[in-house]
Amino acid sequence: MAVKMKRIYEEASQNDGVRVLVDRVWPRGMSKEDAKLDHWIKEAGPSADLRKWFGHDPDKYDDFKQKYKKELQNGEQQEALQELKDITKKHQKSVTLLYASKEEKYNQASVLKEILDHQ
């Protein structure tokens, strides 16, 4: 089974498994109750500088992905990635990574999904 991705604004379902928000910033207009989160691992998100530089521009995605993976190798981001890996293993990949971006393909959750699917 592969890790799933979903916009946090979509309705939660039983098929989501463990719901993990991977944004550093709480999604605008979303209440904690409506989010139905199991975990919020904000440190797994890209740094503010990288997020602002990227701006979900598809033309910058390959560079973003490379820079983001490099960020995930150090400090709190490395610890957050390890926490995500542990959750994924514990639940046999029955995990949904939640993100707020309107961009469904070019975002940090897709990079994290790729990493988690290949562990």
Secondary structure, 3 states (H helix, E strand, C coil): CCCEEEECCCCCCHHHCEEEECCCCCCCCCCHHHHCCCEECHHHCCCHHHHHHHCCCHHHHHHHHHHHHHHCCCHHHHHHHHHHHHHHHHCCCCEEEEECCCCCCCCHHHHHHHHHHCC
